Amino acid sequence: MSWLRVARVQLRLAVLGELQYRINLLVQVVQSLIALGTGLVALALVFQQVDRLNGWSAPELLTVMGTHLLVGGLLQSWIQPNMARLIQDVREGGLDLLLTRPMDAQLLVSLREFRLWQLVDLLLGLLVLALALRRLGGELGLAQALAFALLVAMGTAMLYAIWLMLSASAFWVIRGGDLLEVFSSFHQAGRWPVDLYPPWLRGTLTFVLPMAFAVTVPAETLARHLEPRVLVLAAWLTVLLLALSRAVWQAGLRRYAGASA
């Protein structure tokens, strides 16, 4: 069975599970609209006092907000639920069953859960991006759109790698899940461009917990000119983090004792 077939089957089962609780869609829509409204009010209050924020105009900051919502939808629908379940399985020994299957265990733990209704954030993000582009007054070229999509994909892959490494800490420490709370806090910081922060935090959000590559850099692709070397740097960092997360995962598996220990 190919990994694509496994992904398709797992996605279908997860979506069917979500469809059993359709009231969750209404709850998610309300939550997402409240979060979006709060963000827009904060943005409006800022630009009542200034015309530009560290060189960013209001429409340009809208592209950051839209990208943050889009990436957040991807994280909350796919990565977060799978990593939370991984931590639980490591603690309770539930990982045993997956390790007996004839497929790569990392692939299986990364595809078991999918929160369909969290995609509301993704759709809202696209709407905000459309509004931002309209206010910027420029046309979205094919190369620009492809660069944006590629950067979002690489940024999401980087965040997946970081989240996997943090979740794999459960192989070594009992309260490894607490690290995910720290990660979530840094994710919230990504709703603003990283160049608004002091140097130490900017460096952290760029190379340690790469919210810059997941949110700010894709948004700059739409709002401003993007240098090609940034794409190259993002690609190298994506490969590096994915390779590092794979090494941490395999080291954790060697330590895992299972429920029978």
Helices and strands as residue ranges (DSSP letters): H 3-19, H 23-49, H 58-74, I 75-79, H 80-92, H 95-99, H 105-111, G 116-118, H 119-136, H 142-168, G 169-171, H 178-189, G 194-196, H 199-203, I 204-208, H 211-211, I 212-216, H 217-223, H 228-255
